[in-house]
Amino acid sequence: MKVLVTGAQGFIGKNLVLRLRERPNTEVRTFVRGDDASALRIALADVDAVIHLAGENRPASEEAFDLVNAGLTEHLCQALKAMGKAVPVLFSSSTQAEQDNPYGRSKLAAEQSLTALAKDKGNPVAIYRLPGVFGKWCRPHYNSVVATFCYQKAHDLPVQINDASARIRLVYVDDVVTAFFHMLEAPPPGLSWLSVTPEYSIALGELSAQIDAFQNCRSTLVSERVGTGLTRALYSTYVSYLPLEKFSYSVPSYSDARGVFVEILKTPDAGQFSFFTIRPGHRRGGHYHHTKTEKFLVIKGRARFGFRHMLTNVVHHLETDGDHPQVVESVPGWTHDITNIGAGEIAAICWVNEIFYRANPDTIVCQV
């Protein structure tokens, strides 16, 4: 499949082209700022689809809106008509097309040219009136408040908010690309007005506070719920703006004669993760829990886990080592410990189902 992407060096274009090039049997052609009309006609030769992203958002003069947004789109339509082939066209318009401003009017004119193409020549045309698009590689201080906030906060710069209650509509760039792919795979006939899902809404104050929370997790170690939805997409976007010197950060390490203990990550409702070491001949643990549970994975060294039931005094031992990965569970009501029985140091990963709170640790000292 040969796909032409106009505006390939823009924010959406960069994400789209990378994803297209990951697809097997797909040839990507590009038309970018600075290319002339002849380059567009050459790029259109024998293509199977066109994704038209090229446009002006903040030009030096308003004339550029008509020249690029309206003019380039009309030129594209004329070139497609001359080809005599009804190739599908996807167009990234904007919700601003509903507004009476220079940018909105230019986008509306582009839509009208593409509508005529679908009507006159039968090209499948899909128009997406996109709200604010955000994600990696979006240009800050340009046309995305998300990009601006993420960049400013990632670089420890102040953010100015005039109206914290003002709400914005957003779609995530990966969802935009996925929507385009679905249309490419099965273009509906004629003219289609399509949307990207999911669409999000958030107040500027909430957006700022959420990005602050992403920053704070490095000191508190308590992660935000970044696995789904808007929070997932915002977190990925925020991290993409981190400067090189912030690609890593330190976490507290506690050391004694037994070895070291390091907390890695805490979650609001899914426990915390840590790792620890045990030097040869040393032991950790010697306590029980009423409700708390743990999972241990020895990744280096040989360990003996000891268990004793707090009511029956039944004792159980098991051994594990880093060469044969095996998760060992602590069970409520059983006191337990871990002893290094090898010649080298033990390194182990631990997950606990709840964050450790010193005021209510649910950890009662008791030897096996």
C-alpha positions, 0 to 999 in steps of 0.5 A: 500500500502506497500512502502519501502523507502531507504535513509529514513533519508536523506533530501528527505527521511525525507520529503517523509516519513512524506508525505507518513505517512499522506496518508491513507492505506499506510505502510512505510518501511525504509532502512537507513544508517547502516542497512545491506543487510539482513535488505533490503531483509526483508524490501522488503518482499511483498512491493508494491513499492520501492523508492530508495533514498539511496546514498553517496554525499560526502563520506570520500573516493571515494570508497564509491560512488561505494559501496553505489550508485552503489553497493547498487543499484545492491544489491537491483536489485538482491533482487527484481529479486529473489522475482520474483515480478515486483514491481515499483521502483523509483530512485532519480538519479542526473544530475551529472550522465551526468558528468565524475566524481566519483559521476556521474559515480556511479549514472550512474552505478546505473541507468544501474542496474535499466535499466537492471532490467526493461528490464530483469524482467519487473519492472516499473522503473522510473529514475529521474535525479534531479538537486539541490533539496532544502527545509526544513531539507536539510543539510547546508554545504553539497550539497545544496547552498540554504540550506547553504545560508538560514542557514548562513543568518538565523543565521547572518553569512556571505555568500561567493560567488565566482561567483555571476553570476553562475546559478544553477538549482533547484527543490523544495522538495515538488514538488519532493515528489508530482512527486513521488506520481503521479508515485506511483499512475499510474506507467508507464510500463518498463523504464521511464525517468521522471522529476520534474516540475517546475524546476527553475534557479537562479544566486547565487547573485540573490539567496543571494539577495532574502534571504536578502529581506526575512530578511529585511521584518521584519524591513520594514514589506514589504513582498516579493511576497511569494505566488507562484513559486520559491519565495514561495519555497525559503521563506518557506525554509529560514524560516525553518532554523530560530533559536528558538529565531527568531520564533517571532519579534517585530513590531512598536506600536503607542499608544494614548488616543484612544488606540493602532495602530499596523502595521502587514504586508505590501505588494508590491501590495496588501496593508497592514494589521494592528490592532487597539484598541479603548477605551470606549467612544473614536473614530478613523477616521474622514477622507475621501479618494479619491482612498484608500479603507479599510476593517475593522473587529471588533473582540472584542467590539461594534462599530458604523461606521459613514459615510457622503458623501462629495458631498450630505452630506448623512449620514449613520451609522451602528453597528457591534460587535465581536460576529457577525463578519462583514467586514465594507468597507470604500468607497472613497468620504465618510468621516468615523469614528469608535466610541466605543459604548460598555463598553469594549475595541474594538479590530479590524483588518484593511486591506488597499489596499495600503501602507501608504505613508506620502508624499501622504497619500490620507487621508484628515481630515474631521469629519462625 
